[in-house]
Amino acid sequence: MVVFKVSRVETQPIDGQKPGTSGLRKKVKVFIQPHYLQNFVQSTFNALTAEKVRGATLVVSGDGRYYSKDAIQIIIKMAAANGVRRVWVGQNGLLSTPAVSAVIRERVGVDGSKATGAFILTASHNPGGPQEDFGIKYNMENGGPAPEGITDKIYENTKTIKEYLTADLPDVDITTIGVTNFGGPEGQFDVEVFDSASDYVKLMKSIFDFESIRKLLSSPKFTFCYDALHGVAGAYAKRIFVEELGAQESSLLNCVPKEDFGGGHPDPNLTYAKELVARMGLSKSSSQVEPPEFGAAADGDADRNMVLGKRFFVTPSDSVAIIAANAVEAIPYFSSGLKGVARSMPTSAALDVVAKHLKLKFFEVPTGWKFFGNLMDAGLCSVCGEESFGTGSDHIREKDGIWAVLAWLSILAYKNKENLNGGKLVTVEDIVRNHWATYGRHYYTRYDYENVDASSAKELMAHLVKLQSSLGEVNEIVKGIRSDVSKVVNADEFEYKDPVDGSISKHQGIRYLFEDGSRLVFRLSGTGSEGATIRLYIEQYEKDSSKTGRDSQEALAPLVEVALKLSKMQEFTGRSAPTVIT
């Protein structure tokens, strides 16, 4: 057993270490500065209570992006120095964000130990590589992201830090499953490397009817494709879809995790998941090959998902509504009913209509999974989702991309249980169009303006807030732009009072609400690593079933024009077009 000593290293605050709703994200070149990562990790340990650190069990892993391996070794040494009893690491440092949540909540060590928290190394859907992004966030004992009270303490600590603790340990081999023992001033310290997928697979098998999904995937009538975009989902895809569910290995695309995500952008949308979009028959270049019936993609840390049918895109807003509408029938985990449903404020109101129809508790929360976590911990919410390709349930406290794909496969299996040996297959498109016929359609799109000058973005938002003081003036402007657009009846900055802990979250997005149920929402996103990202959400509700089949961009064109001119988007940002449209 290697015996280690603890060192105190002098340091000083480094600007810009404020964790957002998704942790701290910066370029790799920022993280590799002397003391930068160490300052954040020590500030996190200092923000936690003693029992969450000394003698505790922590998980340290992530999406495998560039710099992760170095960061894991740094955090292991700092954990040892701060009195942590053991660290659990996924093999090769790989654990999806939902798997980390599952490990915290479900895994029990051979000695009966349970994890009390985790450092997750990910910048989610942002690119990876030496010139790209890295990120770190801390999750709590419930498996969910640290609440604002903790992230605020971390930030305050980063502004005053003078030293951090580290141990003189050799690097641990994280490629081989097993336990490495060390001895320190406070006793034994262990690092256990464990299989990245087994705990998560076990949890999925307790939620879904794998046998019914296997029958669907083994049917010659049903074809399937899954694209991990070279993210950490690749560490789970073969195990779940091929070994457990019997899909062909040729169904998997880009399922080898890579530090730079193969040079791609691991964001599962129609812009970046080019290979999958082409295979599903949705790209501009036509192919003679018949597309699969079902396709899905994941982001870098596998908490987001995109669901596609043959030549058909399912919006994330529709996806969560359809899962909620079918969950009780199609997914064993929900057979006794849903406790409630929730969505983030920018997400379309498709879920609201389902909740009203099924008489379910409904919650509209700010962007950030921790708000859903509070509701789930209080037993108020079963299914939830965000328009930013995040969907999940109360099985963990993070959004879960593979869970969402299995939910869709469960619905398809249920709808087709009588059709696999004969009869016409119920397709993804059939399910969505039938949903619109029942509940109406929320035409919806999001325009992202990435890496906008931060001061220009703030000026644009201030302009929109100022306009809200006079709805009469707003409606004059709107009518001057498009006379066929409904009038604005309310405009505000979204504010949320948490029904569980009473906390109030202000300035969560600027809303313009129209008489016919249409909405424009403007929000500054904290998920980028530099500059500002302005997100513009445009939504129009259509109840008339004869009008639910229009092209989305065509249906939304009048509102898009109003949004761009009302906000003076080009004037403030210099952008004539968004970076991404979803």
Secondary structure in CASP SS format (residue, H / E / C, confidence):
PFRMAT SS
TARGET T0000
AUTHOR 0000-0000-0000
METHOD secondary structure of the structure
MODEL  1
M C 1.00
V E 1.00
V E 1.00
F C 1.00
K C 1.00
V E 1.00
S E 1.00
R E 1.00
V E 1.00
E E 1.00
T C 1.00
Q C 1.00
P C 1.00
I C 1.00
D C 1.00
G C 1.00
Q C 1.00
K C 1.00
P C 1.00
G E 1.00
T C 1.00
S C 1.00
G E 1.00
L E 1.00
R E 1.00
K E 1.00
K E 1.00
V H 1.00
K H 1.00
V H 1.00
F H 1.00
I C 1.00
Q C 1.00
P C 1.00
H C 1.00
Y H 1.00
L H 1.00
Q H 1.00
N H 1.00
F H 1.00
V H 1.00
Q H 1.00
S H 1.00
T H 1.00
F H 1.00
N H 1.00
A H 1.00
L C 1.00
T C 1.00
A H 1.00
E H 1.00
K H 1.00
V C 1.00
R C 1.00
G C 1.00
A C 1.00
T E 1.00
L E 1.00
V E 1.00
V E 1.00
S E 1.00
G E 1.00
D C 1.00
G C 1.00
R C 1.00
Y C 1.00
Y C 1.00
S H 1.00
K H 1.00
D H 1.00
A H 1.00
I H 1.00
Q H 1.00
I H 1.00
I H 1.00
I H 1.00
K H 1.00
M H 1.00
A H 1.00
A H 1.00
A H 1.00
N C 1.00
G C 1.00
V C 1.00
R C 1.00
R E 1.00
V E 1.00
W E 1.00
V E 1.00
G E 1.00
Q H 1.00
N H 1.00
G H 1.00
L E 1.00
L C 1.00
S C 1.00
T H 1.00
P H 1.00
A H 1.00
V H 1.00
S H 1.00
A H 1.00
V H 1.00
I H 1.00
R H 1.00
E H 1.00
R C 1.00
V C 1.00
G C 1.00
V C 1.00
D C 1.00
G C 1.00
S C 1.00
K C 1.00
A C 1.00
T C 1.00
G E 1.00
A E 1.00
F E 1.00
I E 1.00
L E 1.00
T C 1.00
A C 1.00
S C 1.00
H C 1.00
N C 1.00
P C 1.00
G C 1.00
G C 1.00
P C 1.00
Q C 1.00
E C 1.00
D E 1.00
F E 1.00
G E 1.00
I E 1.00
K E 1.00
Y E 1.00
N E 1.00
M C 1.00
E C 1.00
N C 1.00
G C 1.00
G C 1.00
P E 1.00
A C 1.00
P C 1.00
E H 1.00
G H 1.00
I H 1.00
T H 1.00
D H 1.00
K H 1.00
I H 1.00
Y H 1.00
E H 1.00
N H 1.00
T H 1.00
K C 1.00
T C 1.00
I C 1.00
K C 1.00
E E 1.00
Y E 1.00
L E 1.00
T E 1.00
A E 1.00
D C 1.00
L C 1.00
P C 1.00
D C 1.00
V C 1.00
D C 1.00
I C 1.00
T C 1.00
T C 1.00
I C 1.00
G E 1.00
V E 1.00
T E 1.00
N E 1.00
F E 1.00
G E 1.00
G E 1.00
P C 1.00
E C 1.00
G E 1.00
Q E 1.00
F E 1.00
D E 1.00
V E 1.00
E E 1.00
V E 1.00
F E 1.00
D C 1.00
S C 1.00
A C 1.00
S H 1.00
D H 1.00
Y H 1.00
V H 1.00
K H 1.00
L H 1.00
M H 1.00
K H 1.00
S H 1.00
I H 1.00
F C 1.00
D C 1.00
F H 1.00
E H 1.00
S H 1.00
I H 1.00
R H 1.00
K H 1.00
L H 1.00
L H 1.00
S H 1.00
S C 1.00
P C 1.00
K C 1.00
F C 1.00
T C 1.00
F E 1.00
C E 1.00
Y E 1.00
D E 1.00
A C 1.00
L C 1.00
H C 1.00
G C 1.00
V C 1.00
A C 1.00
G H 1.00
A H 1.00
Y H 1.00
A H 1.00
K H 1.00
R H 1.00
I H 1.00
F H 1.00
V H 1.00
E H 1.00
E H 1.00
L C 1.00
G C 1.00
A C 1.00
Q C 1.00
E H 1.00
S H 1.00
S H 1.00
L E 1.00
L E 1.00
N C 1.00
C C 1.00
V C 1.00
P C 1.00
K C 1.00
E C 1.00
D C 1.00
F H 1.00
G H 1.00
G H 1.00
G C 1.00
H C 1.00
P C 1.00
D C 1.00
P C 1.00
N C 1.00
L C 1.00
T C 1.00
Y C 1.00
A C 1.00
K H 1.00
E H 1.00
L H 1.00
V H 1.00
A H 1.00
R H 1.00
M C 1.00
G C 1.00
L C 1.00
S C 1.00
K C 1.00
S C 1.00
S C 1.00
S C 1.00
Q C 1.00
V C 1.00
E C 1.00
P C 1.00
P C 1.00
E C 1.00
F E 1.00
G E 1.00
A E 1.00
A E 1.00
A E 1.00
D C 1.00
G C 1.00
D C 1.00
A C 1.00
D C 1.00
R E 1.00
N E 1.00
M E 1.00
V E 1.00
L E 1.00
G E 1.00
K C 1.00
R C 1.00
F E 1.00
F E 1.00
V E 1.00
T C 1.00
P H 1.00
S H 1.00
D H 1.00
S H 1.00
V H 1.00
A H 1.00
I H 1.00
I H 1.00
A H 1.00
A H 1.00
N H 1.00
A H 1.00
V H 1.00
E H 1.00
A H 1.00
I C 1.00
P H 1.00
Y H 1.00
F H 1.00
S C 1.00
S C 1.00
G C 1.00
L C 1.00
K C 1.00
G C 1.00
V E 1.00
A E 1.00
R E 1.00
S E 1.00
M C 1.00
P C 1.00
T C 1.00
S C 1.00
A C 1.00
A H 1.00
L H 1.00
D H 1.00
V H 1.00
V H 1.00
A H 1.00
K H 1.00
H H 1.00
L H 1.00
K C 1.00
L C 1.00
K C 1.00
F E 1.00
F E 1.00
E E 1.00
V E 1.00
P C 1.00
T C 1.00
G C 1.00
W H 1.00
K H 1.00
F H 1.00
F H 1.00
G H 1.00
N H 1.00
L H 1.00
M H 1.00
D H 1.00
A C 1.00
G C 1.00
L C 1.00
C C 1.00
S C 1.00
V E 1.00
C E 1.00
G E 1.00
E E 1.00
E C 1.00
S C 1.00
F C 1.00
G E 1.00
T E 1.00
G E 1.00
S E 1.00
D C 1.00
H C 1.00
I C 1.00
R C 1.00
E C 1.00
K C 1.00
D C 1.00
G H 1.00
I H 1.00
W H 1.00
A H 1.00
V H 1.00
L H 1.00
A H 1.00
W H 1.00
L H 1.00
S H 1.00
I H 1.00
L H 1.00
A H 1.00
Y H 1.00
K H 1.00
N C 1.00
K C 1.00
E C 1.00
N C 1.00
L C 1.00
N C 1.00
G C 1.00
G C 1.00
K C 1.00
L C 1.00
V C 1.00
T C 1.00
V H 1.00
E H 1.00
D H 1.00
I H 1.00
V H 1.00
R H 1.00
N H 1.00
H H 1.00
W H 1.00
A H 1.00
T H 1.00
Y H 1.00
G C 1.00
R E 1.00
H E 1.00
Y E 1.00
Y E 1.00
T E 1.00
R E 1.00
Y E 1.00
D E 1.00
Y E 1.00
E E 1.00
N E 1.00
V E 1.00
D C 1.00
A H 1.00
S H 1.00
S H 1.00
A H 1.00
K H 1.00
E H 1.00
L H 1.00
M H 1.00
A H 1.00
H H 1.00
L H 1.00
V H 1.00
K H 1.00
L H 1.00
Q C 1.00
S C 1.00
S C 1.00
L H 1.00
G H 1.00
E H 1.00
V H 1.00
N H 1.00
E H 1.00
I H 1.00
V H 1.00
K H 1.00
G H 1.00
I H 1.00
R C 1.00
S C 1.00
D C 1.00
V C 1.00
S C 1.00
K C 1.00
V E 1.00
V E 1.00
N E 1.00
A E 1.00
D E 1.00
E E 1.00
F C 1.00
E C 1.00
Y E 1.00
K E 1.00
D C 1.00
P C 1.00
V C 1.00
D C 1.00
G C 1.00
S C 1.00
I E 1.00
S E 1.00
K C 1.00
H C 1.00
Q C 1.00
G C 1.00
I E 1.00
R E 1.00
Y E 1.00
L E 1.00
F E 1.00
E C 1.00
D C 1.00
G C 1.00
S C 1.00
R E 1.00
L E 1.00
V E 1.00
F E 1.00
R E 1.00
L E 1.00
S E 1.00
G C 1.00
T C 1.00
G C 1.00
S C 1.00
E C 1.00
G C 1.00
A E 1.00
T E 1.00
I E 1.00
R E 1.00
L E 1.00
Y E 1.00
I E 1.00
E E 1.00
Q E 1.00
Y E 1.00
E E 1.00
K C 1.00
D C 1.00
S H 1.00
S H 1.00
K H 1.00
T C 1.00
G C 1.00
R C 1.00
D C 1.00
S H 1.00
Q H 1.00
E H 1.00
A H 1.00
L H 1.00
A H 1.00
P H 1.00
L H 1.00
V H 1.00
E H 1.00
V H 1.00
A H 1.00
L H 1.00
K H 1.00
L H 1.00
S H 1.00
K C 1.00
M H 1.00
Q H 1.00
E H 1.00
F H 1.00
T H 1.00
G C 1.00
R C 1.00
S C 1.00
A C 1.00
P C 1.00
T C 1.00
V E 1.00
I E 1.00
T C 1.00
END
